[in-house]
Amino acid sequence: MARERREIKRIESAAARQVTFSKRRRGLFKKAEELSVLCDADVALIVFSSTGKLSQFASSRSPFSAVQCGRWGIICRC
Protein backbone atom coordinates (compact mmCIF):
# COMPACT_ATOMS: atom_id res chain seq x y z
CA MET A 1 0.00 0.00 0.00
CA ALA A 2 1.39 3.41 -0.98
CA ARG A 3 1.78 6.24 1.49
CA GLU A 4 -0.27 9.38 1.13
CA ARG A 5 1.51 12.47 -0.05
CA ARG A 6 1.93 15.12 2.66
CA GLU A 7 1.44 18.75 1.84
CA ILE A 8 4.65 20.77 2.14
CA LYS A 9 3.96 23.99 4.00
CA ARG A 10 5.75 26.30 6.43
CA ILE A 11 5.91 25.10 10.03
CA GLU A 12 4.41 27.86 12.17
CA SER A 13 6.07 26.98 15.49
CA ALA A 14 9.61 28.39 15.58
CA ALA A 15 10.84 25.62 17.89
CA ALA A 16 9.36 22.84 15.75
CA ARG A 17 10.71 24.52 12.61
CA GLN A 18 14.23 24.61 14.07
CA VAL A 19 14.06 20.94 15.09
CA THR A 20 12.85 19.96 11.61
CA PHE A 21 15.57 22.08 9.99
CA SER A 22 18.28 20.42 12.07
CA LYS A 23 17.05 16.90 11.30
CA ARG A 24 16.64 17.56 7.59
CA ARG A 25 20.03 19.28 7.37
CA ARG A 26 21.66 16.25 9.00
CA GLY A 27 19.88 13.96 6.50
CA LEU A 28 20.88 16.15 3.56
CA PHE A 29 24.53 16.13 4.62
CA LYS A 30 24.41 12.34 5.05
CA LYS A 31 23.02 11.96 1.52
CA ALA A 32 25.74 14.27 0.18
CA GLU A 33 28.40 12.12 1.87
CA GLU A 34 26.84 8.93 0.48
CA LEU A 35 26.80 10.42 -3.03
CA SER A 36 30.46 11.33 -2.67
CA VAL A 37 31.48 7.85 -1.51
CA LEU A 38 29.27 5.75 -3.79
CA CYS A 39 29.86 7.72 -6.98
CA ASP A 40 33.39 9.01 -6.28
CA ALA A 41 32.10 12.55 -6.75
CA ASP A 42 33.40 15.82 -5.33
CA VAL A 43 30.51 17.32 -3.37
CA ALA A 44 30.26 20.74 -1.74
CA LEU A 45 27.10 21.90 0.01
CA ILE A 46 26.25 25.08 1.91
CA VAL A 47 23.06 25.71 3.88
CA PHE A 48 21.95 28.84 5.72
CA SER A 49 19.53 28.66 8.64
CA SER A 50 16.78 31.23 9.08
CA THR A 51 19.11 33.04 11.52
CA GLY A 52 21.82 33.24 8.86
CA LYS A 53 24.11 30.59 10.35
CA LEU A 54 26.25 28.84 7.73
CA SER A 55 26.51 25.04 7.67
CA GLN A 56 28.78 23.40 5.14
CA PHE A 57 29.77 20.00 3.85
CA ALA A 58 32.62 19.18 1.50
CA SER A 59 33.74 15.70 0.58
CA SER A 60 37.22 14.90 1.84
CA ARG A 61 38.64 15.14 -1.67
CA SER A 62 36.74 18.30 -2.56
CA PRO A 63 39.00 21.29 -3.25
CA PHE A 64 36.22 23.68 -2.18
CA SER A 65 35.49 25.53 1.03
CA ALA A 66 32.59 27.82 1.97
CA VAL A 67 33.16 31.14 3.70
CA GLN A 68 30.37 33.26 5.17
CA CYS A 69 30.36 36.83 3.96
CA GLY A 70 27.51 38.71 5.60
CA ARG A 71 24.29 36.85 4.80
CA TRP A 72 25.81 35.03 1.80
CA GLY A 73 28.26 32.21 1.41
CA ILE A 74 31.15 32.21 -0.96
CA ILE A 75 32.48 28.93 -2.30
CA CYS A 76 36.14 29.13 -3.12
CA ARG A 77 38.70 26.68 -4.44
CA CYS A 78 41.42 26.04 -1.87
PDB file of N, CA, C and O in Angstrom, chain B, residues numbered from 101:
ATOM      1  N   MET B 101       0.834  -1.170   0.000  1.00  0.00           N
ATOM      2  CA  MET B 101       0.000   0.000   0.000  1.00  0.00           C
ATOM      3  C   MET B 101       0.892   1.250   0.000  1.00  0.00           C
ATOM      4  O   MET B 101       1.844   1.339   0.775  1.00  0.00           O
ATOM      5  N   ALA B 102       0.581   2.194  -0.857  1.00  0.00           N
ATOM      6  CA  ALA B 102       1.386   3.408  -0.977  1.00  0.00           C
ATOM      7  C   ALA B 102       1.031   4.404   0.125  1.00  0.00           C
ATOM      8  O   ALA B 102      -0.096   4.442   0.617  1.00  0.00           O
ATOM      9  N   ARG B 103       2.015   5.199   0.493  1.00  0.00           N
ATOM     10  CA  ARG B 103       1.775   6.242   1.490  1.00  0.00           C
ATOM     11  C   ARG B 103       1.102   7.437   0.841  1.00  0.00           C
ATOM     12  O   ARG B 103       1.266   7.691  -0.352  1.00  0.00           O
ATOM     13  N   GLU B 104       0.347   8.158   1.639  1.00  0.00           N
ATOM     14  CA  GLU B 104      -0.269   9.378   1.129  1.00  0.00           C
ATOM     15  C   GLU B 104       0.765  10.483   1.080  1.00  0.00           C
ATOM     16  O   GLU B 104       1.673  10.549   1.908  1.00  0.00           O
ATOM     17  N   ARG B 105       0.610  11.341   0.101  1.00  0.00           N
ATOM     18  CA  ARG B 105       1.515  12.468  -0.048  1.00  0.00           C
ATOM     19  C   ARG B 105       1.155  13.539   0.974  1.00  0.00           C
ATOM     20  O   ARG B 105      -0.013  13.900   1.120  1.00  0.00           O
ATOM     21  N   ARG B 106       2.170  14.048   1.682  1.00  0.00           N
ATOM     22  CA  ARG B 106       1.926  15.119   2.656  1.00  0.00           C
ATOM     23  C   ARG B 106       2.124  16.463   1.984  1.00  0.00           C
ATOM     24  O   ARG B 106       3.001  16.631   1.137  1.00  0.00           O
ATOM     25  N   GLU B 107       1.309  17.399   2.369  1.00  0.00           N
ATOM     26  CA  GLU B 107       1.440  18.752   1.840  1.00  0.00           C
ATOM     27  C   GLU B 107       2.669  19.413   2.469  1.00  0.00           C
ATOM     28  O   GLU B 107       2.871  19.338   3.681  1.00  0.00           O
ATOM     29  N   ILE B 108       3.472  20.050   1.647  1.00  0.00           N
ATOM     30  CA  ILE B 108       4.646  20.766   2.140  1.00  0.00           C
ATOM     31  C   ILE B 108       4.225  22.214   2.398  1.00  0.00           C
ATOM     32  O   ILE B 108       3.840  22.935   1.477  1.00  0.00           O
ATOM     33  N   LYS B 109       4.304  22.620   3.649  1.00  0.00           N
ATOM     34  CA  LYS B 109       3.955  23.993   4.002  1.00  0.00           C
ATOM     35  C   LYS B 109       4.840  24.433   5.164  1.00  0.00           C
ATOM     36  O   LYS B 109       5.440  23.604   5.848  1.00  0.00           O
ATOM     37  N   ARG B 110       4.912  25.721   5.376  1.00  0.00           N
ATOM     38  CA  ARG B 110       5.754  26.296   6.426  1.00  0.00           C
ATOM     39  C   ARG B 110       5.278  25.841   7.798  1.00  0.00           C
ATOM     40  O   ARG B 110       4.077  25.815   8.069  1.00  0.00           O
ATOM     41  N   ILE B 111       6.217  25.483   8.658  1.00  0.00           N
ATOM     42  CA  ILE B 111       5.907  25.103  10.033  1.00  0.00           C
ATOM     43  C   ILE B 111       5.795  26.392  10.842  1.00  0.00           C
ATOM     44  O   ILE B 111       6.736  27.185  10.883  1.00  0.00           O
ATOM     45  N   GLU B 112       4.663  26.600  11.474  1.00  0.00           N
ATOM     46  CA  GLU B 112       4.406  27.858  12.172  1.00  0.00           C
ATOM     47  C   GLU B 112       5.190  27.997  13.475  1.00  0.00           C
ATOM     48  O   GLU B 112       5.652  29.092  13.797  1.00  0.00           O
ATOM     49  N   SER B 113       5.345  26.928  14.218  1.00  0.00           N
ATOM     50  CA  SER B 113       6.066  26.982  15.491  1.00  0.00           C
ATOM     51  C   SER B 113       7.569  27.110  15.236  1.00  0.00           C
ATOM     52  O   SER B 113       8.165  26.275  14.556  1.00  0.00           O
ATOM     53  N   ALA B 114       8.172  28.160  15.788  1.00  0.00           N
ATOM     54  CA  ALA B 114       9.608  28.390  15.578  1.00  0.00           C
ATOM     55  C   ALA B 114      10.453  27.246  16.133  1.00  0.00           C
ATOM     56  O   ALA B 114      11.440  26.851  15.513  1.00  0.00           O
ATOM     57  N   ALA B 115      10.078  26.715  17.285  1.00  0.00           N
ATOM     58  CA  ALA B 115      10.845  25.619  17.887  1.00  0.00           C
ATOM     59  C   ALA B 115      10.751  24.357  17.036  1.00  0.00           C
ATOM     60  O   ALA B 115      11.761  23.700  16.784  1.00  0.00           O
ATOM     61  N   ALA B 116       9.551  24.022  16.596  1.00  0.00           N
ATOM     62  CA  ALA B 116       9.362  22.835  15.751  1.00  0.00           C
ATOM     63  C   ALA B 116      10.063  23.011  14.412  1.00  0.00           C
ATOM     64  O   ALA B 116      10.617  22.056  13.867  1.00  0.00           O
ATOM     65  N   ARG B 117      10.038  24.240  13.879  1.00  0.00           N
ATOM     66  CA  ARG B 117      10.707  24.525  12.605  1.00  0.00           C
ATOM     67  C   ARG B 117      12.211  24.331  12.734  1.00  0.00           C
ATOM     68  O   ARG B 117      12.843  23.795  11.823  1.00  0.00           O
ATOM     69  N   GLN B 118      12.796  24.761  13.853  1.00  0.00           N
ATOM     70  CA  GLN B 118      14.231  24.610  14.075  1.00  0.00           C
ATOM     71  C   GLN B 118      14.616  23.141  14.218  1.00  0.00           C
ATOM     72  O   GLN B 118      15.642  22.713  13.688  1.00  0.00           O
ATOM     73  N   VAL B 119      13.802  22.372  14.927  1.00  0.00           N
ATOM     74  CA  VAL B 119      14.064  20.937  15.093  1.00  0.00           C
ATOM     75  C   VAL B 119      14.016  20.243  13.735  1.00  0.00           C
ATOM     76  O   VAL B 119      14.891  19.439  13.413  1.00  0.00           O
ATOM     77  N   THR B 120      12.990  20.554  12.940  1.00  0.00           N
ATOM     78  CA  THR B 120      12.851  19.957  11.612  1.00  0.00           C
ATOM     79  C   THR B 120      14.020  20.351  10.722  1.00  0.00           C
ATOM     80  O   THR B 120      14.549  19.518   9.986  1.00  0.00           O
ATOM     81  N   PHE B 121      14.428  21.617  10.785  1.00  0.00           N
ATOM     82  CA  PHE B 121      15.566  22.081   9.991  1.00  0.00           C
ATOM     83  C   PHE B 121      16.823  21.296  10.351  1.00  0.00           C
ATOM     84  O   PHE B 121      17.547  20.844   9.464  1.00  0.00           O
ATOM     85  N   SER B 122      17.083  21.133  11.630  1.00  0.00           N
ATOM     86  CA  SER B 122      18.283  20.415  12.072  1.00  0.00           C
ATOM     87  C   SER B 122      18.278  18.966  11.599  1.00  0.00           C
ATOM     88  O   SER B 122      19.296  18.464  11.125  1.00  0.00           O
ATOM     89  N   LYS B 123      17.142  18.298  11.727  1.00  0.00           N
ATOM     90  CA  LYS B 123      17.046  16.900  11.301  1.00  0.00           C
ATOM     91  C   LYS B 123      17.205  16.766   9.792  1.00  0.00           C
ATOM     92  O   LYS B 123      17.910  15.877   9.315  1.00  0.00           O
ATOM     93  N   ARG B 124      16.557  17.637   9.049  1.00  0.00           N
ATOM     94  CA  ARG B 124      16.643  17.564   7.587  1.00  0.00           C
ATOM     95  C   ARG B 124      18.032  17.951   7.088  1.00  0.00           C
ATOM     96  O   ARG B 124      18.520  17.380   6.113  1.00  0.00           O
ATOM     97  N   ARG B 125      18.667  18.911   7.744  1.00  0.00           N
ATOM     98  CA  ARG B 125      20.035  19.285   7.368  1.00  0.00           C
ATOM     99  C   ARG B 125      20.969  18.100   7.576  1.00  0.00           C
ATOM    100  O   ARG B 125      21.797  17.801   6.715  1.00  0.00           O
ATOM    101  N   ARG B 126      20.840  17.431   8.709  1.00  0.00           N
ATOM    102  CA  ARG B 126      21.655  16.249   9.000  1.00  0.00           C
ATOM    103  C   ARG B 126      21.448  15.175   7.921  1.00  0.00           C
ATOM    104  O   ARG B 126      22.410  14.568   7.451  1.00  0.00           O
ATOM    105  N   GLY B 127      20.189  14.949   7.536  1.00  0.00           N
ATOM    106  CA  GLY B 127      19.878  13.963   6.504  1.00  0.00           C
ATOM    107  C   GLY B 127      20.433  14.361   5.148  1.00  0.00           C
ATOM    108  O   GLY B 127      20.928  13.516   4.402  1.00  0.00           O
ATOM    109  N   LEU B 128      20.351  15.654   4.827  1.00  0.00           N
ATOM    110  CA  LEU B 128      20.876  16.152   3.559  1.00  0.00           C
ATOM    111  C   LEU B 128      22.387  15.977   3.491  1.00  0.00           C
ATOM    112  O   LEU B 128      22.919  15.564   2.461  1.00  0.00           O
ATOM    113  N   PHE B 129      23.085  16.290   4.589  1.00  0.00           N
ATOM    114  CA  PHE B 129      24.534  16.125   4.618  1.00  0.00           C
ATOM    115  C   PHE B 129      24.926  14.654   4.517  1.00  0.00           C
ATOM    116  O   PHE B 129      25.927  14.318   3.885  1.00  0.00           O
ATOM    117  N   LYS B 130      24.139  13.779   5.138  1.00  0.00           N
ATOM    118  CA  LYS B 130      24.410  12.342   5.053  1.00  0.00           C
ATOM    119  C   LYS B 130      24.265  11.867   3.609  1.00  0.00           C
ATOM    120  O   LYS B 130      25.090  11.093   3.126  1.00  0.00           O
ATOM    121  N   LYS B 131      23.223  12.326   2.920  1.00  0.00           N
ATOM    122  CA  LYS B 131      23.022  11.955   1.517  1.00  0.00           C
ATOM    123  C   LYS B 131      24.152  12.494   0.645  1.00  0.00           C
ATOM    124  O   LYS B 131      24.590  11.817  -0.285  1.00  0.00           O
ATOM    125  N   ALA B 132      24.627  13.703   0.935  1.00  0.00           N
ATOM    126  CA  ALA B 132      25.741  14.270   0.176  1.00  0.00           C
ATOM    127  C   ALA B 132      26.998  13.427   0.368  1.00  0.00           C
ATOM    128  O   ALA B 132      27.739  13.188  -0.586  1.00  0.00           O
ATOM    129  N   GLU B 133      27.239  12.976   1.599  1.00  0.00           N
ATOM    130  CA  GLU B 133      28.399  12.125   1.865  1.00  0.00           C
ATOM    131  C   GLU B 133      28.265  10.783   1.149  1.00  0.00           C
ATOM    132  O   GLU B 133      29.235  10.282   0.581  1.00  0.00           O
ATOM    133  N   GLU B 134      27.071  10.203   1.175  1.00  0.00           N
ATOM    134  CA  GLU B 134      26.841   8.931   0.483  1.00  0.00           C
ATOM    135  C   GLU B 134      27.073   9.078  -1.014  1.00  0.00           C
ATOM    136  O   GLU B 134      27.686   8.207  -1.630  1.00  0.00           O
ATOM    137  N   LEU B 135      26.592  10.165  -1.605  1.00  0.00           N
ATOM    138  CA  LEU B 135      26.803  10.421  -3.027  1.00  0.00           C
ATOM    139  C   LEU B 135      28.285  10.506  -3.340  1.00  0.00           C
ATOM    140  O   LEU B 135      28.749   9.961  -4.342  1.00  0.00           O
ATOM    141  N   SER B 136      29.021  11.187  -2.486  1.00  0.00           N
ATOM    142  CA  SER B 136      30.460  11.334  -2.666  1.00  0.00           C
ATOM    143  C   SER B 136      31.167   9.987  -2.642  1.00  0.00           C
ATOM    144  O   SER B 136      32.014   9.708  -3.491  1.00  0.00           O
ATOM    145  N   VAL B 137      30.817   9.151  -1.667  1.00  0.00           N
ATOM    146  CA  VAL B 137      31.481   7.855  -1.508  1.00  0.00           C
ATOM    147  C   VAL B 137      31.066   6.883  -2.607  1.00  0.00           C
ATOM    148  O   VAL B 137      31.920   6.263  -3.241  1.00  0.00           O
ATOM    149  N   LEU B 138      29.770   6.747  -2.836  1.00  0.00           N
ATOM    150  CA  LEU B 138      29.273   5.754  -3.789  1.00  0.00           C
ATOM    151  C   LEU B 138      29.646   6.063  -5.230  1.00  0.00           C
ATOM    152  O   LEU B 138      29.931   5.152  -6.007  1.00  0.00           O
ATOM    153  N   CYS B 139      29.647   7.336  -5.590  1.00  0.00           N
ATOM    154  CA  CYS B 139      29.865   7.723  -6.983  1.00  0.00           C
ATOM    155  C   CYS B 139      31.223   8.364  -7.213  1.00  0.00           C
ATOM    156  O   CYS B 139      31.508   8.826  -8.318  1.00  0.00           O
ATOM    157  N   ASP B 140      32.065   8.398  -6.185  1.00  0.00           N
ATOM    158  CA  ASP B 140      33.387   9.008  -6.284  1.00  0.00           C
ATOM    159  C   ASP B 140      33.294  10.435  -6.842  1.00  0.00           C
ATOM    160  O   ASP B 140      34.048  10.827  -7.733  1.00  0.00           O
ATOM    161  N   ALA B 141      32.349  11.190  -6.290  1.00  0.00           N
ATOM    162  CA  ALA B 141      32.099  12.554  -6.753  1.00  0.00           C
ATOM    163  C   ALA B 141      32.612  13.561  -5.729  1.00  0.00           C
ATOM    164  O   ALA B 141      32.596  13.299  -4.527  1.00  0.00           O
ATOM    165  N   ASP B 142      33.062  14.704  -6.211  1.00  0.00           N
ATOM    166  CA  ASP B 142      33.404  15.815  -5.328  1.00  0.00           C
ATOM    167  C   ASP B 142      32.103  16.563  -5.031  1.00  0.00           C
ATOM    168  O   ASP B 142      31.413  17.007  -5.949  1.00  0.00           O
ATOM    169  N   VAL B 143      31.778  16.697  -3.762  1.00  0.00           N
ATOM    170  CA  VAL B 143      30.514  17.315  -3.365  1.00  0.00           C
ATOM    171  C   VAL B 143      30.798  18.456  -2.399  1.00  0.00           C
ATOM    172  O   VAL B 143      31.548  18.296  -1.436  1.00  0.00           O
ATOM    173  N   ALA B 144      30.193  19.605  -2.662  1.00  0.00           N
ATOM    174  CA  ALA B 144      30.264  20.744  -1.744  1.00  0.00           C
ATOM    175  C   ALA B 144      28.841  21.251  -1.558  1.00  0.00           C
ATOM    176  O   ALA B 144      28.092  21.391  -2.525  1.00  0.00           O
ATOM    177  N   LEU B 145      28.473  21.526  -0.311  1.00  0.00           N
ATOM    178  CA  LEU B 145      27.102  21.904   0.010  1.00  0.00           C
ATOM    179  C   LEU B 145      27.131  22.979   1.083  1.00  0.00           C
ATOM    180  O   LEU B 145      27.819  22.831   2.093  1.00  0.00           O
ATOM    181  N   ILE B 146      26.389  24.062   0.871  1.00  0.00           N
ATOM    182  CA  ILE B 146      26.248  25.079   1.915  1.00  0.00           C
ATOM    183  C   ILE B 146      24.765  25.297   2.183  1.00  0.00           C
ATOM    184  O   ILE B 146      23.945  25.286   1.264  1.00  0.00           O
ATOM    185  N   VAL B 147      24.434  25.495   3.451  1.00  0.00           N
ATOM    186  CA  VAL B 147      23.058  25.709   3.879  1.00  0.00           C
ATOM    187  C   VAL B 147      23.063  26.849   4.893  1.00  0.00           C
ATOM    188  O   VAL B 147      23.909  26.892   5.786  1.00  0.00           O
ATOM    189  N   PHE B 148      22.115  27.768   4.749  1.00  0.00           N
ATOM    190  CA  PHE B 148      21.946  28.844   5.716  1.00  0.00           C
ATOM    191  C   PHE B 148      20.663  28.616   6.498  1.00  0.00           C
ATOM    192  O   PHE B 148      19.622  28.317   5.914  1.00  0.00           O
ATOM    193  N   SER B 149      20.733  28.755   7.811  1.00  0.00           N
ATOM    194  CA  SER B 149      19.530  28.657   8.642  1.00  0.00           C
ATOM    195  C   SER B 149      18.757  29.967   8.529  1.00  0.00           C
ATOM    196  O   SER B 149      19.230  30.924   7.914  1.00  0.00           O
ATOM    197  N   SER B 150      17.578  30.005   9.118  1.00  0.00           N
ATOM    198  CA  SER B 150      16.776  31.232   9.085  1.00  0.00           C
ATOM    199  C   SER B 150      17.443  32.364   9.866  1.00  0.00           C
ATOM    200  O   SER B 150      17.124  33.535   9.658  1.00  0.00           O
ATOM    201  N   THR B 151      18.371  32.018  10.765  1.00  0.00           N
ATOM    202  CA  THR B 151      19.107  33.037  11.517  1.00  0.00           C
ATOM    203  C   THR B 151      20.375  33.478  10.792  1.00  0.00           C
ATOM    204  O   THR B 151      21.089  34.361  11.267  1.00  0.00           O
ATOM    205  N   GLY B 152      20.654  32.862   9.640  1.00  0.00           N
ATOM    206  CA  GLY B 152      21.821  33.240   8.858  1.00  0.00           C
ATOM    207  C   GLY B 152      23.064  32.432   9.161  1.00  0.00           C
ATOM    208  O   GLY B 152      24.133  32.731   8.628  1.00  0.00           O
ATOM    209  N   LYS B 153      22.951  31.408  10.010  1.00  0.00           N
ATOM    210  CA  LYS B 153      24.114  30.589  10.346  1.00  0.00           C
ATOM    211  C   LYS B 153      24.470  29.685   9.168  1.00  0.00           C
ATOM    212  O   LYS B 153      23.601  29.041   8.580  1.00  0.00           O
ATOM    213  N   LEU B 154      25.749  29.647   8.836  1.00  0.00           N
ATOM    214  CA  LEU B 154      26.255  28.843   7.728  1.00  0.00           C
ATOM    215  C   LEU B 154      26.592  27.438   8.203  1.00  0.00           C
ATOM    216  O   LEU B 154      27.272  27.265   9.215  1.00  0.00           O
ATOM    217  N   SER B 155      26.115  26.434   7.470  1.00  0.00           N
ATOM    218  CA  SER B 155      26.515  25.044   7.675  1.00  0.00           C
ATOM    219  C   SER B 155      27.077  24.573   6.346  1.00  0.00           C
ATOM    220  O   SER B 155      26.529  24.889   5.290  1.00  0.00           O
ATOM    221  N   GLN B 156      28.163  23.823   6.390  1.00  0.00           N
ATOM    222  CA  GLN B 156      28.781  23.405   5.138  1.00  0.00           C
ATOM    223  C   GLN B 156      29.211  21.952   5.185  1.00  0.00           C
ATOM    224  O   GLN B 156      29.494  21.401   6.248  1.00  0.00           O
ATOM    225  N   PHE B 157      29.252  21.348   4.016  1.00  0.00           N
ATOM    226  CA  PHE B 157      29.775  20.001   3.854  1.00  0.00           C
ATOM    227  C   PHE B 157      30.625  20.008   2.601  1.00  0.00           C
ATOM    228  O   PHE B 157      30.230  20.566   1.577  1.00  0.00           O
ATOM    229  N   ALA B 158      31.777  19.394   2.679  1.00  0.00           N
ATOM    230  CA  ALA B 158      32.616  19.176   1.504  1.00  0.00           C
ATOM    231  C   ALA B 158      33.217  17.791   1.634  1.00  0.00           C
ATOM    232  O   ALA B 158      33.723  17.417   2.691  1.00  0.00           O
ATOM    233  N   SER B 159      33.156  17.028   0.543  1.00  0.00           N
ATOM    234  CA  SER B 159      33.745  15.698   0.583  1.00  0.00           C
ATOM    235  C   SER B 159      35.236  15.841   0.857  1.00  0.00           C
ATOM    236  O   SER B 159      35.831  16.879   0.566  1.00  0.00           O
ATOM    237  N   SER B 160      35.824  14.815   1.407  1.00  0.00           N
ATOM    238  CA  SER B 160      37.223  14.902   1.845  1.00  0.00           C
ATOM    239  C   SER B 160      38.165  15.236   0.694  1.00  0.00           C
ATOM    240  O   SER B 160      39.224  15.826   0.906  1.00  0.00           O
ATOM    241  N   ARG B 161      37.784  14.862  -0.515  1.00  0.00           N
ATOM    242  CA  ARG B 161      38.638  15.142  -1.674  1.00  0.00           C
ATOM    243  C   ARG B 161      38.279  16.464  -2.347  1.00  0.00           C
ATOM    244  O   ARG B 161      38.976  16.908  -3.260  1.00  0.00           O
ATOM    245  N   SER B 162      37.203  17.088  -1.902  1.00  0.00           N
ATOM    246  CA  SER B 162      36.737  18.299  -2.561  1.00  0.00           C
ATOM    247  C   SER B 162      37.705  19.461  -2.324  1.00  0.00           C
ATOM    248  O   SER B 162      38.096  19.726  -1.187  1.00  0.00           O
ATOM    249  N   PRO B 163      38.088  20.150  -3.397  1.00  0.00           N
ATOM    250  CA  PRO B 163      39.004  21.290  -3.247  1.00  0.00           C
ATOM    251  C   PRO B 163      38.266  22.588  -2.917  1.00  0.00           C
ATOM    252  O   PRO B 163      38.821  23.671  -3.101  1.00  0.00           O
ATOM    253  N   PHE B 164      37.025  22.497  -2.432  1.00  0.00           N
ATOM    254  CA  PHE B 164      36.221  23.682  -2.180  1.00  0.00           C
ATOM    255  C   PHE B 164      36.011  23.906  -0.693  1.00  0.00           C
ATOM    256  O   PHE B 164      36.031  22.968   0.103  1.00  0.00           O
ATOM    257  N   SER B 165      35.810  25.159  -0.337  1.00  0.00           N
ATOM    258  CA  SER B 165      35.485  25.535   1.032  1.00  0.00           C
ATOM    259  C   SER B 165      34.482  26.679   0.963  1.00  0.00           C
ATOM    260  O   SER B 165      34.525  27.491   0.039  1.00  0.00           O
ATOM    261  N   ALA B 166      33.582  26.743   1.935  1.00  0.00           N
ATOM    262  CA  ALA B 166      32.590  27.817   1.971  1.00  0.00           C
ATOM    263  C   ALA B 166      32.976  28.805   3.063  1.00  0.00           C
ATOM    264  O   ALA B 166      33.386  28.414   4.156  1.00  0.00           O
ATOM    265  N   VAL B 167      32.840  30.077   2.756  1.00  0.00           N
ATOM    266  CA  VAL B 167      33.155  31.139   3.701  1.00  0.00           C
ATOM    267  C   VAL B 167      31.934  32.044   3.791  1.00  0.00           C
ATOM    268  O   VAL B 167      31.371  32.435   2.769  1.00  0.00           O
ATOM    269  N   GLN B 168      31.524  32.376   5.013  1.00  0.00           N
ATOM    270  CA  GLN B 168      30.370  33.256   5.172  1.00  0.00           C
ATOM    271  C   GLN B 168      30.822  34.697   5.027  1.00  0.00           C
ATOM    272  O   GLN B 168      31.795  35.137   5.639  1.00  0.00           O
ATOM    273  N   CYS B 169      30.082  35.415   4.196  1.00  0.00           N
ATOM    274  CA  CYS B 169      30.364  36.827   3.960  1.00  0.00           C
ATOM    275  C   CYS B 169      29.038  37.566   4.129  1.00  0.00           C
ATOM    276  O   CYS B 169      28.245  37.646   3.192  1.00  0.00           O
ATOM    277  N   GLY B 170      28.801  38.102   5.319  1.00  0.00           N
ATOM    278  CA  GLY B 170      27.506  38.711   5.597  1.00  0.00           C
ATOM    279  C   GLY B 170      26.439  37.638   5.615  1.00  0.00           C
ATOM    280  O   GLY B 170      26.576  36.633   6.313  1.00  0.00           O
ATOM    281  N   ARG B 171      25.388  37.839   4.863  1.00  0.00           N
ATOM    282  CA  ARG B 171      24.291  36.846   4.798  1.00  0.00           C
ATOM    283  C   ARG B 171      24.577  35.764   3.763  1.00  0.00           C
ATOM    284  O   ARG B 171      23.881  34.749   3.743  1.00  0.00           O
ATOM    285  N   TRP B 172      25.563  35.943   2.917  1.00  0.00           N
ATOM    286  CA  TRP B 172      25.811  35.033   1.804  1.00  0.00           C
ATOM    287  C   TRP B 172      27.041  34.181   2.041  1.00  0.00           C
ATOM    288  O   TRP B 172      27.914  34.529   2.836  1.00  0.00           O
ATOM    289  N   GLY B 173      27.095  33.083   1.356  1.00  0.00           N
ATOM    290  CA  GLY B 173      28.261  32.206   1.411  1.00  0.00           C
ATOM    291  C   GLY B 173      29.026  32.308   0.114  1.00  0.00           C
ATOM    292  O   GLY B 173      28.444  32.495  -0.955  1.00  0.00           O
ATOM    293  N   ILE B 174      30.294  32.188   0.214  1.00  0.00           N
ATOM    294  CA  ILE B 174      31.150  32.206  -0.962  1.00  0.00           C
ATOM    295  C   ILE B 174      31.862  30.867  -1.006  1.00  0.00           C
ATOM    296  O   ILE B 174      32.485  30.453  -0.028  1.00  0.00           O
ATOM    297  N   ILE B 175      31.771  30.197  -2.133  1.00  0.00           N
ATOM    298  CA  ILE B 175      32.484  28.933  -2.298  1.00  0.00           C
ATOM    299  C   ILE B 175      33.764  29.249  -3.048  1.00  0.00           C
ATOM    300  O   ILE B 175      33.739  29.841  -4.126  1.00  0.00           O
ATOM    301  N   CYS B 176      34.868  28.851  -2.470  1.00  0.00           N
ATOM    302  CA  CYS B 176      36.141  29.130  -3.121  1.00  0.00           C
ATOM    303  C   CYS B 176      36.956  27.849  -3.243  1.00  0.00           C
ATOM    304  O   CYS B 176      36.808  26.921  -2.448  1.00  0.00           O
ATOM    305  N   ARG B 177      37.803  27.817  -4.235  1.00  0.00           N
ATOM    306  CA  ARG B 177      38.698  26.683  -4.443  1.00  0.00           C
ATOM    307  C   ARG B 177      39.930  26.913  -3.582  1.00  0.00           C
ATOM    308  O   ARG B 177      40.551  27.974  -3.640  1.00  0.00           O
ATOM    309  N   CYS B 178      40.280  25.913  -2.783  1.00  0.00           N
ATOM    310  CA  CYS B 178      41.424  26.045  -1.874  1.00  0.00           C
ATOM    311  C   CYS B 178      42.698  25.563  -2.531  1.00  0.00           C
ATOM    312  O   CYS B 178      43.762  25.599  -1.914  1.00  0.00           O
TER     313      CYS B 178
END
